[in-house]
Amino acid sequence: MPPNLESSMITIIQTFHKYSGQKYKLKKAELKQLINNEMNHFIMKIKENDTLDELFADLDQNKDLEIDFKEFIALIAMVTSACHELFTLK
């Protein structure tokens, strides 16, 4: 059994693959579904298209209209960093 951190990394990879399409990239609708289903305690459910459009544009660094794994990890890092700040304030 891997240590907790390694298990968490495996879960991140598996979750990305669960929602990504054939090319292991997330389209906008897939990203929305992943966030709403898997991250809804840390990120409010995305209901507004403008919110999703802005987030997607920020993450899509190479502007190919898809989020690859490295771009997805940037989202994970941002959310984790924000959560760390909240937990250290308590």
HTML snippet that shows the backbone in 3Dmol.js (N, CA, C, O; Angstrom):
<script src="https://3Dmol.org/build/3Dmol-min.js"></script>
<div id="view" style="width:600px;height:400px;position:relative"></div>
<script>
const pdb = `
ATOM      1  N   MET A   1       0.851  -1.185   0.000  1.00  0.00           N
ATOM      2  CA  MET A   1       0.000   0.000   0.000  1.00  0.00           C
ATOM      3  C   MET A   1       0.893   1.243   0.000  1.00  0.00           C
ATOM      4  O   MET A   1       1.761   1.386   0.861  1.00  0.00           O
ATOM      5  N   PRO A   2       0.677   2.143  -0.969  1.00  0.00           N
ATOM      6  CA  PRO A   2       1.522   3.341  -1.034  1.00  0.00           C
ATOM      7  C   PRO A   2       1.220   4.303   0.112  1.00  0.00           C
ATOM      8  O   PRO A   2       0.126   4.287   0.676  1.00  0.00           O
ATOM      9  N   PRO A   3       2.196   5.138   0.448  1.00  0.00           N
ATOM     10  CA  PRO A   3       1.961   6.169   1.467  1.00  0.00           C
ATOM     11  C   PRO A   3       0.838   7.119   1.032  1.00  0.00           C
ATOM     12  O   PRO A   3       0.458   7.147  -0.139  1.00  0.00           O
ATOM     13  N   ASN A   4       0.317   7.890   1.981  1.00  0.00           N
ATOM     14  CA  ASN A   4      -0.824   8.778   1.716  1.00  0.00           C
ATOM     15  C   ASN A   4      -0.593   9.730   0.546  1.00  0.00           C
ATOM     16  O   ASN A   4      -1.474   9.896  -0.299  1.00  0.00           O
ATOM     17  N   LEU A   5       0.571  10.350   0.488  1.00  0.00           N
ATOM     18  CA  LEU A   5       0.824  11.313  -0.580  1.00  0.00           C
ATOM     19  C   LEU A   5       0.830  10.629  -1.943  1.00  0.00           C
ATOM     20  O   LEU A   5       0.271  11.153  -2.906  1.00  0.00           O
ATOM     21  N   GLU A   6       1.459   9.466  -2.024  1.00  0.00           N
ATOM     22  CA  GLU A   6       1.469   8.728  -3.288  1.00  0.00           C
ATOM     23  C   GLU A   6       0.059   8.280  -3.664  1.00  0.00           C
ATOM     24  O   GLU A   6      -0.309   8.324  -4.838  1.00  0.00           O
ATOM     25  N   SER A   7      -0.721   7.856  -2.695  1.00  0.00           N
ATOM     26  CA  SER A   7      -2.118   7.474  -2.961  1.00  0.00           C
ATOM     27  C   SER A   7      -2.908   8.663  -3.494  1.00  0.00           C
ATOM     28  O   SER A   7      -3.728   8.519  -4.401  1.00  0.00           O
ATOM     29  N   SER A   8      -2.657   9.827  -2.928  1.00  0.00           N
ATOM     30  CA  SER A   8      -3.338  11.038  -3.395  1.00  0.00           C
ATOM     31  C   SER A   8      -2.950  11.364  -4.831  1.00  0.00           C
ATOM     32  O   SER A   8      -3.797  11.775  -5.624  1.00  0.00           O
ATOM     33  N   MET A   9      -1.684  11.185  -5.169  1.00  0.00           N
ATOM     34  CA  MET A   9      -1.224  11.442  -6.534  1.00  0.00           C
ATOM     35  C   MET A   9      -1.880  10.469  -7.515  1.00  0.00           C
ATOM     36  O   MET A   9      -2.285  10.865  -8.608  1.00  0.00           O
ATOM     37  N   ILE A  10      -1.981   9.219  -7.130  1.00  0.00           N
ATOM     38  CA  ILE A  10      -2.642   8.212  -7.969  1.00  0.00           C
ATOM     39  C   ILE A  10      -4.103   8.591  -8.179  1.00  0.00           C
ATOM     40  O   ILE A  10      -4.624   8.475  -9.288  1.00  0.00           O
ATOM     41  N   THR A  11      -4.761   9.044  -7.119  1.00  0.00           N
ATOM     42  CA  THR A  11      -6.164   9.451  -7.213  1.00  0.00           C
ATOM     43  C   THR A  11      -6.334  10.627  -8.173  1.00  0.00           C
ATOM     44  O   THR A  11      -7.288  10.654  -8.951  1.00  0.00           O
ATOM     45  N   ILE A  12      -5.428  11.592  -8.127  1.00  0.00           N
ATOM     46  CA  ILE A  12      -5.498  12.736  -9.041  1.00  0.00           C
ATOM     47  C   ILE A  12      -5.389  12.260 -10.489  1.00  0.00           C
ATOM     48  O   ILE A  12      -6.164  12.692 -11.343  1.00  0.00           O
ATOM     49  N   ILE A  13      -4.443  11.384 -10.764  1.00  0.00           N
ATOM     50  CA  ILE A  13      -4.255  10.859 -12.124  1.00  0.00           C
ATOM     51  C   ILE A  13      -5.486  10.086 -12.573  1.00  0.00           C
ATOM     52  O   ILE A  13      -5.974  10.285 -13.686  1.00  0.00           O
ATOM     53  N   GLN A  14      -5.988   9.209 -11.717  1.00  0.00           N
ATOM     54  CA  GLN A  14      -7.159   8.405 -12.072  1.00  0.00           C
ATOM     55  C   GLN A  14      -8.394   9.275 -12.297  1.00  0.00           C
ATOM     56  O   GLN A  14      -9.187   9.006 -13.199  1.00  0.00           O
ATOM     57  N   THR A  15      -8.556  10.305 -11.489  1.00  0.00           N
ATOM     58  CA  THR A  15      -9.703  11.197 -11.633  1.00  0.00           C
ATOM     59  C   THR A  15      -9.617  11.968 -12.946  1.00  0.00           C
ATOM     60  O   THR A  15     -10.622  12.118 -13.641  1.00  0.00           O
ATOM     61  N   PHE A  16      -8.435  12.455 -13.292  1.00  0.00           N
ATOM     62  CA  PHE A  16      -8.256  13.135 -14.573  1.00  0.00           C
ATOM     63  C   PHE A  16      -8.639  12.205 -15.721  1.00  0.00           C
ATOM     64  O   PHE A  16      -9.377  12.604 -16.623  1.00  0.00           O
ATOM     65  N   HIS A  17      -8.148  10.979 -15.693  1.00  0.00           N
ATOM     66  CA  HIS A  17      -8.437  10.017 -16.762  1.00  0.00           C
ATOM     67  C   HIS A  17      -9.913   9.627 -16.800  1.00  0.00           C
ATOM     68  O   HIS A  17     -10.446   9.331 -17.869  1.00  0.00           O
ATOM     69  N   LYS A  18     -10.566   9.626 -15.659  1.00  0.00           N
ATOM     70  CA  LYS A  18     -11.996   9.300 -15.603  1.00  0.00           C
ATOM     71  C   LYS A  18     -12.821  10.292 -16.427  1.00  0.00           C
ATOM     72  O   LYS A  18     -13.810   9.906 -17.051  1.00  0.00           O
ATOM     73  N   TYR A  19     -12.425  11.549 -16.434  1.00  0.00           N
ATOM     74  CA  TYR A  19     -13.193  12.595 -17.107  1.00  0.00           C
ATOM     75  C   TYR A  19     -12.626  12.991 -18.471  1.00  0.00           C
ATOM     76  O   TYR A  19     -13.339  13.576 -19.287  1.00  0.00           O
ATOM     77  N   SER A  20     -11.367  12.683 -18.727  1.00  0.00           N
ATOM     78  CA  SER A  20     -10.757  13.119 -19.987  1.00  0.00           C
ATOM     79  C   SER A  20     -11.183  12.228 -21.142  1.00  0.00           C
ATOM     80  O   SER A  20     -11.529  11.061 -20.960  1.00  0.00           O
ATOM     81  N   GLY A  21     -11.149  12.802 -22.322  1.00  0.00           N
ATOM     82  CA  GLY A  21     -11.561  12.073 -23.517  1.00  0.00           C
ATOM     83  C   GLY A  21     -10.463  11.166 -24.046  1.00  0.00           C
ATOM     84  O   GLY A  21      -9.520  10.825 -23.332  1.00  0.00           O
ATOM     85  N   GLN A  22     -10.598  10.787 -25.288  1.00  0.00           N
ATOM     86  CA  GLN A  22      -9.680   9.856 -25.939  1.00  0.00           C
ATOM     87  C   GLN A  22      -8.229  10.318 -25.883  1.00  0.00           C
ATOM     88  O   GLN A  22      -7.327   9.494 -25.728  1.00  0.00           O
ATOM     89  N   LYS A  23      -7.991  11.604 -26.006  1.00  0.00           N
ATOM     90  CA  LYS A  23      -6.625  12.122 -26.071  1.00  0.00           C
ATOM     91  C   LYS A  23      -6.084  12.493 -24.689  1.00  0.00           C
ATOM     92  O   LYS A  23      -5.066  13.176 -24.583  1.00  0.00           O
ATOM     93  N   TYR A  24      -6.755  12.051 -23.644  1.00  0.00           N
ATOM     94  CA  TYR A  24      -6.366  12.398 -22.279  1.00  0.00           C
ATOM     95  C   TYR A  24      -6.272  13.905 -22.094  1.00  0.00           C
ATOM     96  O   TYR A  24      -5.329  14.424 -21.498  1.00  0.00           O
ATOM     97  N   LYS A  25      -7.273  14.588 -22.621  1.00  0.00           N
ATOM     98  CA  LYS A  25      -7.414  16.024 -22.425  1.00  0.00           C
ATOM     99  C   LYS A  25      -8.857  16.301 -22.054  1.00  0.00           C
ATOM    100  O   LYS A  25      -9.761  15.551 -22.425  1.00  0.00           O
ATOM    101  N   LEU A  26      -9.068  17.382 -21.320  1.00  0.00           N
ATOM    102  CA  LEU A  26     -10.412  17.760 -20.899  1.00  0.00           C
ATOM    103  C   LEU A  26     -10.958  18.853 -21.797  1.00  0.00           C
ATOM    104  O   LEU A  26     -10.315  19.881 -22.009  1.00  0.00           O
ATOM    105  N   LYS A  27     -12.134  18.624 -22.315  1.00  0.00           N
ATOM    106  CA  LYS A  27     -12.868  19.685 -22.993  1.00  0.00           C
ATOM    107  C   LYS A  27     -13.580  20.496 -21.904  1.00  0.00           C
ATOM    108  O   LYS A  27     -13.605  20.086 -20.744  1.00  0.00           O
ATOM    109  N   LYS A  28     -14.142  21.614 -22.267  1.00  0.00           N
ATOM    110  CA  LYS A  28     -14.760  22.504 -21.282  1.00  0.00           C
ATOM    111  C   LYS A  28     -15.852  21.798 -20.477  1.00  0.00           C
ATOM    112  O   LYS A  28     -15.905  21.940 -19.255  1.00  0.00           O
ATOM    113  N   ALA A  29     -16.714  21.046 -21.141  1.00  0.00           N
ATOM    114  CA  ALA A  29     -17.802  20.347 -20.441  1.00  0.00           C
ATOM    115  C   ALA A  29     -17.257  19.282 -19.493  1.00  0.00           C
ATOM    116  O   ALA A  29     -17.813  19.062 -18.417  1.00  0.00           O
ATOM    117  N   GLU A  30     -16.176  18.627 -19.887  1.00  0.00           N
ATOM    118  CA  GLU A  30     -15.572  17.599 -19.027  1.00  0.00           C
ATOM    119  C   GLU A  30     -14.940  18.233 -17.793  1.00  0.00           C
ATOM    120  O   GLU A  30     -15.040  17.687 -16.694  1.00  0.00           O
ATOM    121  N   LEU A  31     -14.289  19.387 -17.969  1.00  0.00           N
ATOM    122  CA  LEU A  31     -13.711  20.094 -16.827  1.00  0.00           C
ATOM    123  C   LEU A  31     -14.806  20.517 -15.856  1.00  0.00           C
ATOM    124  O   LEU A  31     -14.661  20.365 -14.643  1.00  0.00           O
ATOM    125  N   LYS A  32     -15.896  21.046 -16.388  1.00  0.00           N
ATOM    126  CA  LYS A  32     -17.018  21.461 -15.539  1.00  0.00           C
ATOM    127  C   LYS A  32     -17.559  20.278 -14.754  1.00  0.00           C
ATOM    128  O   LYS A  32     -17.812  20.391 -13.555  1.00  0.00           O
ATOM    129  N   GLN A  33     -17.738  19.153 -15.415  1.00  0.00           N
ATOM    130  CA  GLN A  33     -18.254  17.958 -14.745  1.00  0.00           C
ATOM    131  C   GLN A  33     -17.286  17.478 -13.662  1.00  0.00           C
ATOM    132  O   GLN A  33     -17.717  17.117 -12.567  1.00  0.00           O
ATOM    133  N   LEU A  34     -15.998  17.470 -13.954  1.00  0.00           N
ATOM    134  CA  LEU A  34     -14.995  17.049 -12.969  1.00  0.00           C
ATOM    135  C   LEU A  34     -15.043  17.953 -11.738  1.00  0.00           C
ATOM    136  O   LEU A  34     -15.089  17.466 -10.609  1.00  0.00           O
ATOM    137  N   ILE A  35     -15.031  19.258 -11.954  1.00  0.00           N
ATOM    138  CA  ILE A  35     -15.055  20.192 -10.823  1.00  0.00           C
ATOM    139  C   ILE A  35     -16.338  20.036 -10.019  1.00  0.00           C
ATOM    140  O   ILE A  35     -16.294  19.962  -8.791  1.00  0.00           O
ATOM    141  N   ASN A  36     -17.474  19.986 -10.695  1.00  0.00           N
ATOM    142  CA  ASN A  36     -18.753  19.893  -9.988  1.00  0.00           C
ATOM    143  C   ASN A  36     -18.919  18.574  -9.244  1.00  0.00           C
ATOM    144  O   ASN A  36     -19.570  18.538  -8.200  1.00  0.00           O
ATOM    145  N   ASN A  37     -18.349  17.498  -9.758  1.00  0.00           N
ATOM    146  CA  ASN A  37     -18.496  16.189  -9.116  1.00  0.00           C
ATOM    147  C   ASN A  37     -17.405  15.876  -8.103  1.00  0.00           C
ATOM    148  O   ASN A  37     -17.667  15.214  -7.099  1.00  0.00           O
ATOM    149  N   GLU A  38     -16.198  16.336  -8.350  1.00  0.00           N
ATOM    150  CA  GLU A  38     -15.051  15.886  -7.562  1.00  0.00           C
ATOM    151  C   GLU A  38     -14.441  16.956  -6.652  1.00  0.00           C
ATOM    152  O   GLU A  38     -13.693  16.624  -5.733  1.00  0.00           O
ATOM    153  N   MET A  39     -14.748  18.220  -6.893  1.00  0.00           N
ATOM    154  CA  MET A  39     -14.090  19.290  -6.132  1.00  0.00           C
ATOM    155  C   MET A  39     -15.098  20.271  -5.544  1.00  0.00           C
ATOM    156  O   MET A  39     -14.745  21.413  -5.248  1.00  0.00           O
ATOM    157  N   ASN A  40     -16.335  19.847  -5.373  1.00  0.00           N
ATOM    158  CA  ASN A  40     -17.389  20.791  -5.006  1.00  0.00           C
ATOM    159  C   ASN A  40     -17.311  21.292  -3.566  1.00  0.00           C
ATOM    160  O   ASN A  40     -18.054  22.204  -3.205  1.00  0.00           O
ATOM    161  N   HIS A  41     -16.446  20.734  -2.742  1.00  0.00           N
ATOM    162  CA  HIS A  41     -16.270  21.279  -1.397  1.00  0.00           C
ATOM    163  C   HIS A  41     -15.238  22.409  -1.384  1.00  0.00           C
ATOM    164  O   HIS A  41     -15.268  23.270  -0.505  1.00  0.00           O
ATOM    165  N   PHE A  42     -14.339  22.404  -2.348  1.00  0.00           N
ATOM    166  CA  PHE A  42     -13.288  23.419  -2.407  1.00  0.00           C
ATOM    167  C   PHE A  42     -13.566  24.489  -3.457  1.00  0.00           C
ATOM    168  O   PHE A  42     -13.099  25.621  -3.329  1.00  0.00           O
ATOM    169  N   ILE A  43     -14.317  24.140  -4.485  1.00  0.00           N
ATOM    170  CA  ILE A  43     -14.693  25.090  -5.530  1.00  0.00           C
ATOM    171  C   ILE A  43     -16.214  25.053  -5.635  1.00  0.00           C
ATOM    172  O   ILE A  43     -16.809  23.981  -5.743  1.00  0.00           O
ATOM    173  N   MET A  44     -16.838  26.228  -5.602  1.00  0.00           N
ATOM    174  CA  MET A  44     -18.297  26.257  -5.743  1.00  0.00           C
ATOM    175  C   MET A  44     -18.682  25.637  -7.079  1.00  0.00           C
ATOM    176  O   MET A  44     -17.947  25.727  -8.062  1.00  0.00           O
ATOM    177  N   LYS A  45     -19.845  25.010  -7.092  1.00  0.00           N
ATOM    178  CA  LYS A  45     -20.323  24.436  -8.352  1.00  0.00           C
ATOM    179  C   LYS A  45     -20.357  25.521  -9.418  1.00  0.00           C
ATOM    180  O   LYS A  45     -20.827  26.635  -9.189  1.00  0.00           O
ATOM    181  N   ILE A  46     -19.848  25.163 -10.584  1.00  0.00           N
ATOM    182  CA  ILE A  46     -19.833  26.117 -11.690  1.00  0.00           C
ATOM    183  C   ILE A  46     -21.191  26.087 -12.369  1.00  0.00           C
ATOM    184  O   ILE A  46     -21.565  25.103 -13.008  1.00  0.00           O
ATOM    185  N   LYS A  47     -21.915  27.177 -12.219  1.00  0.00           N
ATOM    186  CA  LYS A  47     -23.244  27.282 -12.818  1.00  0.00           C
ATOM    187  C   LYS A  47     -23.256  28.291 -13.957  1.00  0.00           C
ATOM    188  O   LYS A  47     -24.037  28.163 -14.899  1.00  0.00           O
ATOM    189  N   GLU A  48     -22.403  29.274 -13.870  1.00  0.00           N
ATOM    190  CA  GLU A  48     -22.365  30.335 -14.879  1.00  0.00           C
ATOM    191  C   GLU A  48     -21.340  29.992 -15.959  1.00  0.00           C
ATOM    192  O   GLU A  48     -20.206  29.622 -15.653  1.00  0.00           O
ATOM    193  N   ASN A  49     -21.740  30.116 -17.208  1.00  0.00           N
ATOM    194  CA  ASN A  49     -20.816  29.855 -18.312  1.00  0.00           C
ATOM    195  C   ASN A  49     -19.649  30.827 -18.320  1.00  0.00           C
ATOM    196  O   ASN A  49     -18.543  30.455 -18.710  1.00  0.00           O
ATOM    197  N   ASP A  50     -19.877  32.075 -17.894  1.00  0.00           N
ATOM    198  CA  ASP A  50     -18.792  33.055 -17.860  1.00  0.00           C
ATOM    199  C   ASP A  50     -17.693  32.620 -16.902  1.00  0.00           C
ATOM    200  O   ASP A  50     -16.510  32.788 -17.197  1.00  0.00           O
ATOM    201  N   THR A  51     -18.074  32.065 -15.764  1.00  0.00           N
ATOM    202  CA  THR A  51     -17.102  31.580 -14.789  1.00  0.00           C
ATOM    203  C   THR A  51     -16.280  30.450 -15.381  1.00  0.00           C
ATOM    204  O   THR A  51     -15.056  30.430 -15.253  1.00  0.00           O
ATOM    205  N   LEU A  52     -16.946  29.518 -16.023  1.00  0.00           N
ATOM    206  CA  LEU A  52     -16.254  28.393 -16.654  1.00  0.00           C
ATOM    207  C   LEU A  52     -15.346  28.878 -17.779  1.00  0.00           C
ATOM    208  O   LEU A  52     -14.213  28.413 -17.903  1.00  0.00           O
ATOM    209  N   ASP A  53     -15.829  29.799 -18.592  1.00  0.00           N
ATOM    210  CA  ASP A  53     -15.023  30.322 -19.699  1.00  0.00           C
ATOM    211  C   ASP A  53     -13.745  30.976 -19.195  1.00  0.00           C
ATOM    212  O   ASP A  53     -12.672  30.781 -19.766  1.00  0.00           O
ATOM    213  N   GLU A  54     -13.864  31.750 -18.127  1.00  0.00           N
ATOM    214  CA  GLU A  54     -12.701  32.440 -17.564  1.00  0.00           C
ATOM    215  C   GLU A  54     -11.695  31.446 -16.987  1.00  0.00           C
ATOM    216  O   GLU A  54     -10.495  31.560 -17.238  1.00  0.00           O
ATOM    217  N   LEU A  55     -12.174  30.486 -16.224  1.00  0.00           N
ATOM    218  CA  LEU A  55     -11.296  29.467 -15.650  1.00  0.00           C
ATOM    219  C   LEU A  55     -10.609  28.674 -16.756  1.00  0.00           C
ATOM    220  O   LEU A  55      -9.402  28.441 -16.701  1.00  0.00           O
ATOM    221  N   PHE A  56     -11.373  28.265 -17.749  1.00  0.00           N
ATOM    222  CA  PHE A  56     -10.828  27.465 -18.846  1.00  0.00           C
ATOM    223  C   PHE A  56      -9.739  28.243 -19.588  1.00  0.00           C
ATOM    224  O   PHE A  56      -8.681  27.695 -19.896  1.00  0.00           O
ATOM    225  N   ALA A  57     -10.000  29.508 -19.870  1.00  0.00           N
ATOM    226  CA  ALA A  57      -9.015  30.339 -20.574  1.00  0.00           C
ATOM    227  C   ALA A  57      -7.739  30.495 -19.755  1.00  0.00           C
ATOM    228  O   ALA A  57      -6.640  30.478 -20.310  1.00  0.00           O
ATOM    229  N   ASP A  58      -7.877  30.646 -18.445  1.00  0.00           N
ATOM    230  CA  ASP A  58      -6.701  30.765 -17.577  1.00  0.00           C
ATOM    231  C   ASP A  58      -5.875  29.484 -17.565  1.00  0.00           C
ATOM    232  O   ASP A  58      -4.645  29.537 -17.552  1.00  0.00           O
ATOM    233  N   LEU A  59      -6.540  28.340 -17.570  1.00  0.00           N
ATOM    234  CA  LEU A  59      -5.833  27.058 -17.504  1.00  0.00           C
ATOM    235  C   LEU A  59      -5.230  26.648 -18.845  1.00  0.00           C
ATOM    236  O   LEU A  59      -4.165  26.031 -18.880  1.00  0.00           O
ATOM    237  N   ASP A  60      -5.897  26.981 -19.943  1.00  0.00           N
ATOM    238  CA  ASP A  60      -5.495  26.526 -21.276  1.00  0.00           C
ATOM    239  C   ASP A  60      -4.312  27.350 -21.785  1.00  0.00           C
ATOM    240  O   ASP A  60      -4.475  28.232 -22.628  1.00  0.00           O
ATOM    241  N   GLN A  61      -3.137  27.055 -21.271  1.00  0.00           N
ATOM    242  CA  GLN A  61      -1.944  27.838 -21.576  1.00  0.00           C
ATOM    243  C   GLN A  61      -1.538  27.800 -23.048  1.00  0.00           C
ATOM    244  O   GLN A  61      -1.052  28.800 -23.576  1.00  0.00           O
ATOM    245  N   ASN A  62      -1.729  26.664 -23.718  1.00  0.00           N
ATOM    246  CA  ASN A  62      -1.323  26.560 -25.124  1.00  0.00           C
ATOM    247  C   ASN A  62      -2.463  26.889 -26.093  1.00  0.00           C
ATOM    248  O   ASN A  62      -2.296  26.787 -27.308  1.00  0.00           O
ATOM    249  N   LYS A  63      -3.607  27.277 -25.557  1.00  0.00           N
ATOM    250  CA  LYS A  63      -4.769  27.750 -26.335  1.00  0.00           C
ATOM    251  C   LYS A  63      -5.235  26.742 -27.389  1.00  0.00           C
ATOM    252  O   LYS A  63      -5.601  27.118 -28.503  1.00  0.00           O
ATOM    253  N   ASP A  64      -5.215  25.445 -27.019  1.00  0.00           N
ATOM    254  CA  ASP A  64      -5.704  24.411 -27.943  1.00  0.00           C
ATOM    255  C   ASP A  64      -7.154  24.022 -27.652  1.00  0.00           C
ATOM    256  O   ASP A  64      -7.678  23.067 -28.225  1.00  0.00           O
ATOM    257  N   LEU A  65      -7.793  24.772 -26.756  1.00  0.00           N
ATOM    258  CA  LEU A  65      -9.195  24.558 -26.366  1.00  0.00           C
ATOM    259  C   LEU A  65      -9.415  23.232 -25.652  1.00  0.00           C
ATOM    260  O   LEU A  65     -10.520  22.690 -25.659  1.00  0.00           O
ATOM    261  N   GLU A  66      -8.364  22.716 -25.039  1.00  0.00           N
ATOM    262  CA  GLU A  66      -8.435  21.520 -24.205  1.00  0.00           C
ATOM    263  C   GLU A  66      -7.462  21.700 -23.047  1.00  0.00           C
ATOM    264  O   GLU A  66      -6.477  22.431 -23.151  1.00  0.00           O
ATOM    265  N   ILE A  67      -7.757  21.019 -21.944  1.00  0.00           N
ATOM    266  CA  ILE A  67      -6.893  21.074 -20.771  1.00  0.00           C
ATOM    267  C   ILE A  67      -6.144  19.752 -20.685  1.00  0.00           C
ATOM    268  O   ILE A  67      -6.745  18.699 -20.476  1.00  0.00           O
ATOM    269  N   ASP A  68      -4.818  19.817 -20.848  1.00  0.00           N
ATOM    270  CA  ASP A  68      -4.027  18.594 -20.718  1.00  0.00           C
ATOM    271  C   ASP A  68      -3.686  18.379 -19.241  1.00  0.00           C
ATOM    272  O   ASP A  68      -4.058  19.185 -18.388  1.00  0.00           O
ATOM    273  N   PHE A  69      -2.983  17.295 -18.950  1.00  0.00           N
ATOM    274  CA  PHE A  69      -2.731  16.951 -17.553  1.00  0.00           C
ATOM    275  C   PHE A  69      -1.906  18.025 -16.843  1.00  0.00           C
ATOM    276  O   PHE A  69      -2.193  18.360 -15.694  1.00  0.00           O
ATOM    277  N   LYS A  70      -0.893  18.564 -17.506  1.00  0.00           N
ATOM    278  CA  LYS A  70      -0.069  19.602 -16.873  1.00  0.00           C
ATOM    279  C   LYS A  70      -0.898  20.847 -16.559  1.00  0.00           C
ATOM    280  O   LYS A  70      -0.722  21.466 -15.510  1.00  0.00           O
ATOM    281  N   GLU A  71      -1.790  21.206 -17.458  1.00  0.00           N
ATOM    282  CA  GLU A  71      -2.656  22.361 -17.214  1.00  0.00           C
ATOM    283  C   GLU A  71      -3.635  22.063 -16.079  1.00  0.00           C
ATOM    284  O   GLU A  71      -3.948  22.944 -15.279  1.00  0.00           O
ATOM    285  N   PHE A  72      -4.111  20.837 -16.011  1.00  0.00           N
ATOM    286  CA  PHE A  72      -5.005  20.419 -14.929  1.00  0.00           C
ATOM    287  C   PHE A  72      -4.287  20.480 -13.583  1.00  0.00           C
ATOM    288  O   PHE A  72      -4.863  20.901 -12.580  1.00  0.00           O
ATOM    289  N   ILE A  73      -3.032  20.057 -13.572  1.00  0.00           N
ATOM    290  CA  ILE A  73      -2.259  20.086 -12.327  1.00  0.00           C
ATOM    291  C   ILE A  73      -2.104  21.520 -11.824  1.00  0.00           C
ATOM    292  O   ILE A  73      -2.028  21.741 -10.615  1.00  0.00           O
ATOM    293  N   ALA A  74      -2.055  22.483 -12.717  1.00  0.00           N
ATOM    294  CA  ALA A  74      -2.005  23.887 -12.294  1.00  0.00           C
ATOM    295  C   ALA A  74      -3.251  24.243 -11.484  1.00  0.00           C
ATOM    296  O   ALA A  74      -3.160  24.963 -10.490  1.00  0.00           O
ATOM    297  N   LEU A  75      -4.414  23.742 -11.906  1.00  0.00           N
ATOM    298  CA  LEU A  75      -5.653  23.958 -11.147  1.00  0.00           C
ATOM    299  C   LEU A  75      -5.553  23.304  -9.774  1.00  0.00           C
ATOM    300  O   LEU A  75      -5.897  23.917  -8.763  1.00  0.00           O
ATOM    301  N   ILE A  76      -5.084  22.066  -9.739  1.00  0.00           N
ATOM    302  CA  ILE A  76      -4.935  21.351  -8.463  1.00  0.00           C
ATOM    303  C   ILE A  76      -3.995  22.125  -7.540  1.00  0.00           C
ATOM    304  O   ILE A  76      -4.268  22.260  -6.347  1.00  0.00           O
ATOM    305  N   ALA A  77      -2.899  22.628  -8.083  1.00  0.00           N
ATOM    306  CA  ALA A  77      -1.935  23.383  -7.276  1.00  0.00           C
ATOM    307  C   ALA A  77      -2.554  24.668  -6.728  1.00  0.00           C
ATOM    308  O   ALA A  77      -2.350  25.006  -5.563  1.00  0.00           O
ATOM    309  N   MET A  78      -3.313  25.386  -7.567  1.00  0.00           N
ATOM    310  CA  MET A  78      -3.950  26.634  -7.114  1.00  0.00           C
ATOM    311  C   MET A  78      -4.952  26.369  -5.998  1.00  0.00           C
ATOM    312  O   MET A  78      -4.970  27.078  -4.992  1.00  0.00           O
ATOM    313  N   VAL A  79      -5.781  25.352  -6.177  1.00  0.00           N
ATOM    314  CA  VAL A  79      -6.803  25.038  -5.176  1.00  0.00           C
ATOM    315  C   VAL A  79      -6.145  24.550  -3.889  1.00  0.00           C
ATOM    316  O   VAL A  79      -6.560  24.934  -2.796  1.00  0.00           O
ATOM    317  N   THR A  80      -5.125  23.707  -4.013  1.00  0.00           N
ATOM    318  CA  THR A  80      -4.423  23.189  -2.836  1.00  0.00           C
ATOM    319  C   THR A  80      -3.749  24.321  -2.071  1.00  0.00           C
ATOM    320  O   THR A  80      -3.790  24.352  -0.841  1.00  0.00           O
ATOM    321  N   SER A  81      -3.137  25.237  -2.785  1.00  0.00           N
ATOM    322  CA  SER A  81      -2.487  26.377  -2.144  1.00  0.00           C
ATOM    323  C   SER A  81      -3.502  27.244  -1.402  1.00  0.00           C
ATOM    324  O   SER A  81      -3.250  27.676  -0.277  1.00  0.00           O
ATOM    325  N   ALA A  82      -4.636  27.494  -2.026  1.00  0.00           N
ATOM    326  CA  ALA A  82      -5.685  28.287  -1.373  1.00  0.00           C
ATOM    327  C   ALA A  82      -6.218  27.578  -0.134  1.00  0.00           C
ATOM    328  O   ALA A  82      -6.456  28.210   0.895  1.00  0.00           O
ATOM    329  N   CYS A  83      -6.404  26.265  -0.234  1.00  0.00           N
ATOM    330  CA  CYS A  83      -6.885  25.492   0.918  1.00  0.00           C
ATOM    331  C   CYS A  83      -5.861  25.503   2.043  1.00  0.00           C
ATOM    332  O   CYS A  83      -6.225  25.590   3.216  1.00  0.00           O
ATOM    333  N   HIS A  84      -4.590  25.415   1.693  1.00  0.00           N
ATOM    334  CA  HIS A  84      -3.534  25.447   2.707  1.00  0.00           C
ATOM    335  C   HIS A  84      -3.604  26.748   3.497  1.00  0.00           C
ATOM    336  O   HIS A  84      -3.482  26.748   4.722  1.00  0.00           O
ATOM    337  N   GLU A  85      -3.798  27.845   2.794  1.00  0.00           N
ATOM    338  CA  GLU A  85      -3.907  29.137   3.471  1.00  0.00           C
ATOM    339  C   GLU A  85      -5.105  29.167   4.409  1.00  0.00           C
ATOM    340  O   GLU A  85      -5.008  29.701   5.514  1.00  0.00           O
ATOM    341  N   LEU A  86      -6.229  28.605   3.990  1.00  0.00           N
ATOM    342  CA  LEU A  86      -7.420  28.572   4.846  1.00  0.00           C
ATOM    343  C   LEU A  86      -7.194  27.706   6.081  1.00  0.00           C
ATOM    344  O   LEU A  86      -7.591  28.080   7.184  1.00  0.00           O
ATOM    345  N   PHE A  87      -6.560  26.555   5.900  1.00  0.00           N
ATOM    346  CA  PHE A  87      -6.336  25.648   7.025  1.00  0.00           C
ATOM    347  C   PHE A  87      -5.326  26.207   8.020  1.00  0.00           C
ATOM    348  O   PHE A  87      -5.410  25.907   9.210  1.00  0.00           O
ATOM    349  N   THR A  88      -4.374  27.013   7.558  1.00  0.00           N
ATOM    350  CA  THR A  88      -3.384  27.566   8.478  1.00  0.00           C
ATOM    351  C   THR A  88      -3.924  28.763   9.248  1.00  0.00           C
ATOM    352  O   THR A  88      -3.328  29.174  10.243  1.00  0.00           O
ATOM    353  N   LEU A  89      -5.040  29.326   8.807  1.00  0.00           N
ATOM    354  CA  LEU A  89      -5.658  30.441   9.527  1.00  0.00           C
ATOM    355  C   LEU A  89      -6.430  29.975  10.750  1.00  0.00           C
ATOM    356  O   LEU A  89      -6.693  30.767  11.655  1.00  0.00           O
ATOM    357  N   LYS A  90      -6.795  28.708  10.787  1.00  0.00           N
ATOM    358  CA  LYS A  90      -7.613  28.190  11.897  1.00  0.00           C
ATOM    359  C   LYS A  90      -6.810  28.022  13.149  1.00  0.00           C
ATOM    360  O   LYS A  90      -7.345  27.598  14.173  1.00  0.00           O
TER     361      LYS A  90
END
`;
const viewer = $3Dmol.createViewer("view");
viewer.addModel(pdb, "pdb");
viewer.setStyle({}, {cartoon: {color: "spectrum"}});
viewer.zoomTo();
viewer.render();
</script>
